[in-house]
Amino acid sequence: MKAATARRYGPADVLRIEDLPRPEPGPGEILIRVRAASVTTADWRLRAAEFPGGLALVGRMVAGLWKPRHLVPGSDVAGEVAALGAGVGGFEVGQRVLAVLGHGGHADYALAKADGAVVPLPEDMGFDEAAALPFGGLTALEFLRDVANLRTGQEVLILGASGGVGAYAVQIAAALGAHVTAVAGPGRESLLRGLGAERVLDYRKDEIAGRFDLAFDTVGATHWPQSRGLLGKQGLFLPLNFGLGDLWHLLQAKLSGGPRMVLHVSGDSRAGLEALLDLWRAGKLRPVIDSRFALKDIAEAHRLVETRHRAGAVVLEVGGDEAGNG
């Protein structure tokens, strides 16, 4: 099978397309014929060993001290069940599925744990649409619904609103009944209003004004000292990216008696994927895709994601023409 590999840390050029043996599913595993996969911020950080805010050593201990622990990158995939390991029930060969893997997704075939974050795909959802959902959608859902406990009528500020997480945060915040102010680069107003933002600001020229119940920073655009002036007394600053310095900010927030700050790392679950698909079926969430690339062009896809100036997800069409057609 064809697979993208990263045999050392470095720039996007370290990625190669190699012929590797097709994996075989063990007990409790599903083999997926990958048709589409997303390239996420996590993918380029793991490839480049670019871990934020003084977390380089911790990041390398998790991802691999001297080189990537896993040869084939990629987490979010959509495709078809190609084979079932022993003891797997509830899935059939040929079934269309969406899955979040630990690694190995940027290849023709990948393994998923049958009891993990893998769900059947709706018949009318394309593979590329599905692969665009998990990274941004699951993160936004968990941060807004579960951590912030966002409620109807609250005022929400979303920084990096057109990015891989922000584009879903706008939609999920609106679906939860919040009033959304979206901050992004120039030329994003039409997109963001279409996703549910009531106000759109260009970070290059517009001043952020008002008092918000929640400031969700999806790109590391600000820190606690700058954000607290934008929050009401019971407001919450929720950064997606944080480093060691933010632990000091967290202590300051706790001692201030005013707006709060929470640091959180999101996870992946079957229930989360099912919740995203329920929002999609209800017309409250749509996949946002910036660009599509063939697997052979994965280095170019990484370079685009690394700019942090995309509008939505970057998708690899691993199955050629079939990837977008379902």
C-alpha positions in Angstrom: 0.0 0.0 0.0 1.0 3.6 -0.4 1.6 5.5 2.8 3.0 8.9 3.9 5.9 8.5 6.3 8.0 10.7 8.5 11.2 9.0 9.5 12.7 12.0 11.3 11.5 15.4 12.7 11.8 18.3 10.4 10.1 20.5 7.8 7.4 19.2 5.5 10.0 17.9 3.0 10.8 15.0 5.4 7.5 13.4 4.4 7.8 10.6 1.8 5.4 8.3 0.0 6.5 4.7 0.5 5.2 1.3 -0.3 4.5 -0.5 3.0 2.8 -3.8 3.9 -0.9 -3.6 4.4 -1.7 -3.9 8.1 -3.7 -6.9 9.3 -6.4 -6.3 11.9 -5.8 -8.0 15.2 -8.5 -8.9 17.8 -10.8 -6.0 18.3 -9.5 -4.1 15.3 -11.0 -2.9 12.1 -9.0 -2.4 8.9 -10.2 0.7 7.0 -9.7 1.3 3.3 -9.0 5.0 3.6 -10.7 7.2 1.1 -10.1 10.6 2.7 -8.1 11.9 5.6 -7.5 15.4 7.1 -4.1 17.1 7.8 -4.4 18.9 11.1 -2.4 21.2 13.3 -1.5 18.2 15.4 -0.1 16.5 12.4 2.4 19.3 11.5 3.4 19.8 15.1 4.1 16.1 15.5 6.1 16.0 12.3 8.1 19.1 13.1 8.4 18.5 16.9 7.0 22.1 17.3 5.3 21.9 20.7 4.1 25.2 22.1 5.1 27.2 25.1 8.1 25.3 26.7 6.6 21.9 26.2 9.2 20.6 23.8 10.6 17.9 26.2 7.2 16.7 27.3 6.0 16.6 23.6 9.0 14.6 22.5 8.6 12.2 25.4 5.1 11.5 24.1 5.7 11.7 20.4 9.2 10.2 20.3 12.5 11.5 21.7 14.7 11.5 18.6 12.3 10.7 15.8 8.5 10.3 15.5 7.3 7.3 17.4 4.9 6.4 14.7 6.1 6.1 11.1 2.8 6.9 9.4 1.0 10.1 10.6 -2.6 10.9 10.3 -5.6 10.6 12.7 -8.9 11.5 11.1 -10.1 9.3 8.3 -13.2 8.2 6.4 -13.4 5.1 4.3 -14.7 1.6 4.1 -14.3 -1.4 6.3 -11.9 -3.7 4.5 -11.5 -6.5 7.1 -12.5 -7.3 10.7 -10.3 -8.7 13.4 -11.4 -11.5 15.7 -14.3 -10.6 18.1 -15.4 -7.5 16.3 -19.2 -7.0 16.1 -21.4 -4.2 14.9 -19.5 -3.5 11.7 -19.5 -5.2 8.3 -17.0 -5.4 5.4 -17.8 -2.7 2.9 -19.5 -0.4 5.5 -18.7 3.3 5.2 -17.2 4.7 8.4 -15.6 7.7 10.0 -12.8 7.2 12.5 -10.3 9.0 14.7 -7.1 6.9 15.0 -4.0 7.4 17.1 -1.8 7.4 14.0 -1.5 5.7 10.6 -4.3 7.4 8.7 -2.3 8.9 5.9 -2.2 5.7 4.0 -4.3 3.5 1.7 -5.2 1.3 4.7 -5.3 2.0 8.5 -6.3 0.2 11.7 -9.0 1.4 14.1 -10.0 0.0 17.5 -13.6 -1.3 17.1 -14.5 0.0 20.5 -12.9 3.4 19.9 -13.9 6.6 18.0 -15.4 5.0 14.9 -18.9 5.4 13.6 -21.0 4.5 10.5 -21.2 7.3 8.0 -24.6 8.7 6.8 -25.2 7.5 3.2 -25.4 11.0 1.8 -22.2 12.3 3.4 -19.1 12.3 1.2 -15.8 10.9 2.5 -14.0 14.2 2.2 -16.8 16.0 4.2 -16.6 13.3 6.9 -12.8 13.5 7.2 -13.0 17.3 7.6 -15.1 17.0 10.8 -13.4 15.3 13.7 -10.3 17.4 14.6 -12.1 20.8 14.6 -15.6 19.5 15.4 -14.7 17.3 18.4 -12.4 20.0 19.9 -15.0 22.8 19.5 -17.8 20.6 20.9 -15.9 19.5 24.0 -14.5 23.0 24.7 -17.8 24.8 24.2 -20.4 22.3 25.4 -18.6 20.4 28.1 -15.8 22.8 29.4 -17.5 26.2 29.0 -21.0 24.9 29.5 -22.1 27.4 26.9 -25.7 28.5 27.3 -28.4 30.2 25.2 -28.0 34.0 25.0 -24.4 34.2 26.1 -21.9 36.4 24.3 -19.0 34.5 22.8 -15.7 35.7 21.2 -14.0 33.3 19.0 -10.4 34.1 17.9 -9.1 32.3 14.8 -12.7 31.8 13.8 -12.0 30.6 10.2 -9.3 28.0 11.1 -9.5 24.3 11.5 -11.1 24.5 14.9 -12.6 28.0 14.7 -14.9 27.3 11.7 -16.6 24.6 13.8 -16.6 26.6 17.0 -18.6 29.3 15.3 -21.2 26.8 14.2 -21.4 24.9 17.5 -21.6 28.1 19.6 -24.5 29.3 17.3 -26.2 25.9 17.6 -26.0 26.2 21.4 -27.8 29.5 21.2 -24.9 31.9 21.8 -24.3 35.3 20.1 -21.0 34.9 18.3 -18.4 37.5 17.5 -15.8 36.0 15.2 -12.3 37.3 14.7 -10.4 36.2 11.6 -8.3 37.5 8.8 -9.5 39.6 5.9 -12.0 38.2 3.4 -13.7 35.8 5.9 -16.8 37.8 6.7 -19.1 36.0 4.2 -17.9 32.6 5.3 -18.3 33.3 9.0 -21.7 34.9 8.8 -22.8 31.9 6.8 -21.6 29.7 9.7 -23.6 31.7 12.2 -21.5 34.6 13.4 -23.5 37.7 14.2 -20.4 40.0 14.1 -17.2 39.5 12.2 -13.9 41.4 13.0 -10.7 41.6 10.9 -7.9 41.1 13.4 -5.6 43.3 11.3 -7.7 46.4 11.6 -10.7 46.0 13.8 -10.7 46.6 17.6 -12.3 44.1 19.8 -14.8 45.8 22.1 -17.5 44.6 24.4 -17.9 42.3 27.4 -18.0 38.6 26.7 -19.1 35.6 28.7 -16.5 33.4 26.9 -13.4 34.1 24.9 -12.3 31.0 23.0 -8.8 31.4 21.5 -8.3 28.7 18.9 -4.9 29.9 17.6 -2.9 31.4 20.5 -3.7 35.0 19.5 -3.8 36.3 23.0 -3.1 35.4 26.6 -4.9 35.9 30.0 -3.6 39.4 30.8 -4.9 40.7 27.4 -8.2 38.8 27.4 -9.4 39.6 30.9 -10.4 43.1 30.0 -12.8 41.6 27.4 -14.6 39.4 29.9 -17.5 40.0 32.3 -16.9 39.3 36.0 -18.1 35.7 35.6 -16.5 35.4 32.1 -14.2 32.6 31.0 -11.0 32.6 28.9 -10.5 29.3 27.2 -7.2 28.9 25.2 -6.8 25.9 22.9 -3.0 26.3 22.8 -1.1 26.8 26.0 2.4 26.5 27.4 4.1 26.6 30.7 3.7 30.3 31.1 -0.1 29.9 31.1 0.2 27.9 34.4 1.2 31.2 36.0 -1.7 33.0 34.3 -4.0 30.3 35.6 -2.9 30.9 39.1 -3.3 34.7 38.6 -6.8 34.1 37.4 -7.7 32.0 40.4 -6.4 34.6 42.8 -8.0 37.6 41.0 -11.6 36.8 42.0 -12.7 38.0 38.6 -13.0 36.3 35.2 -11.9 32.7 35.1 -9.3 30.8 32.9 -9.4 27.1 32.2 -6.8 24.9 30.6 -8.0 21.8 28.9 -6.9 19.1 26.5 -9.6 17.5 24.4 -10.1 13.8 23.5 -11.8 11.7 20.9 -14.8 9.5 21.5 -17.5 7.6 19.6 -20.1 9.6 21.4 -18.5 12.9 20.3 -18.5 11.7 16.6 -22.1 10.7 16.9 -23.0 14.1 18.4 -21.3 15.8 15.4 -23.2 13.7 12.9 -26.4 14.5 14.7 -25.7 18.2 14.4 -24.9 17.6 10.7 -28.2 15.8 10.1 -30.1 18.6 11.8 -28.5 21.2 9.5 -26.6 22.9 12.3 -23.1 21.9 11.3 -21.4 21.6 7.9 -17.9 20.5 7.1 -15.7 23.4 6.0 -12.9 22.5 3.6 -10.2 24.9 2.6 -8.3 22.6 0.2 -8.0 19.1 -1.1 -4.7 17.3 -2.0 -3.8 13.9 -3.3 -1.8 11.7 -0.9 1.4 12.3 -3.0 1.1 16.0 -2.3 1.0 15.6 1.5 4.1 17.9 2.0 2.2 20.7 0.2 -0.8 20.1 2.5 1.4 20.3 5.6 2.9 23.5 4.4 -0.6 25.0 4.0 -1.7 23.9 7.5 1.5 25.3 9.0 0.7 28.8 7.7 -2.3 28.8 10.0 -4.2 30.9 7.5 -6.6 28.4 6.0 -10.4 28.5 6.1 -11.5 25.2 7.5 -9.9 21.7 7.0 -7.3 20.5 4.6 -8.2 17.1 3.2 -6.2 14.3 1.5 -8.1 12.4 -1.1 -6.5 9.1 -0.7 -8.9 7.2 -2.9 -8.6 9.5 -5.9 -11.9 10.4 -7.6 -13.9 8.2 -5.3 -12.9 10.2 -2.2 -15.3 13.1 -2.6 -18.2 11.1 -4.1 -18.8 8.7 -1.3 
